[in-house]
Amino acid sequence: MTEDEGLAQLSMRHDDRNVSLESLLLVSSQEVVTAARKWHDAVFALRRFARNEGDFRTRDFSKLYTEAGEKRRLFYYAARKDLDVPGKLSTLSTEEISTTEE
């Protein structure tokens, strides 16, 4: 995938995420909305890194990625609690992140 193709995909996913976030804002508790906004902000930081905006390229990608993963986990925890979903939340491992082209 070329950089231009990747950025086009990123824009489409950003639009999809915005639509989902707006729907969530209509029906969720304040705890879920707060967690969703924090996850959204963390993903937006990754987007800014990918687009080389501002000083985001000087930031550590692994830290941005890990933070987005943690915000995702907290969102799912809040959403499951809000929906009264039993059981433990499984998590994705962020231990092996490659920040270089392979």
PESUL-V875013 format. One record per residue. RES is the residue in one small letter. PHI is phi as a letter, one per 40 degrees, with the letter a starting at -180 (NA if undefined). OMEGA is omega in whole degrees, 0 to 359 (* if undefined). D_LAST is the distance of its C-alpha to the last C-alpha in Angstrom with 2 decimals. Layout:
res = (RES RES)
phi = (PHI PHI)
omega = (OMEGA OMEGA)
d_last = (D_LAST D_LAST)
//
This chain:
res = (m t e d e g l a q l s m r h d d r n v s l e s l l l v s s q e v v t a a r k w h d a v f a l r r f a r n e g d f r t r d f s k l y t e a g e k r r l f y y a a r k d l d v p g k l s t l s t e e i s t t e e)
phi = (NA c c c c c c c c c c c c c c c c c c c c c c c c c b b c c c c c c c c c c c d c c c c c c c c c c c f c f c c c c c c d d c c c c c c c c c c d c c c c c c c c c c f c c g c c c b c c b c b b c b b c b)
omega = (178 178 179 177 179 179 176 177 179 179 179 180 178 178 178 181 179 178 179 180 179 177 180 180 182 192 187 175 180 179 180 179 179 179 180 180 178 177 179 179 180 177 178 176 176 178 179 176 182 181 179 181 176 180 185 179 179 180 182 182 181 179 178 181 179 179 178 178 178 178 176 180 180 176 181 177 180 181 179 177 180 181 181 178 182 175 180 178 176 182 174 178 176 184 184 180 177 179 178 177 179 *)
d_last = (13.11 14.34 15.00 18.63 18.08 16.11 18.93 21.51 20.20 20.22 23.81 24.91 23.67 25.40 28.58 28.45 28.05 31.00 33.20 32.46 33.19 36.47 37.54 36.80 38.88 41.85 42.08 40.54 42.06 41.59 39.41 36.98 37.09 36.37 33.40 32.08 32.47 30.63 27.67 27.92 27.96 24.88 22.93 24.47 23.11 19.52 20.57 22.02 18.88 16.94 19.93 20.19 23.75 26.06 24.79 22.10 19.24 20.86 20.63 18.21 15.80 15.84 19.61 19.87 17.83 19.94 23.06 22.46 22.07 25.27 27.13 26.19 27.60 30.74 31.22 31.14 33.46 35.89 35.78 36.45 39.24 40.68 40.68 42.02 39.30 39.81 37.34 34.39 31.32 28.15 25.11 21.37 19.53 17.47 17.01 13.35 11.62 8.20 9.03 6.25 3.76 0.00)
//
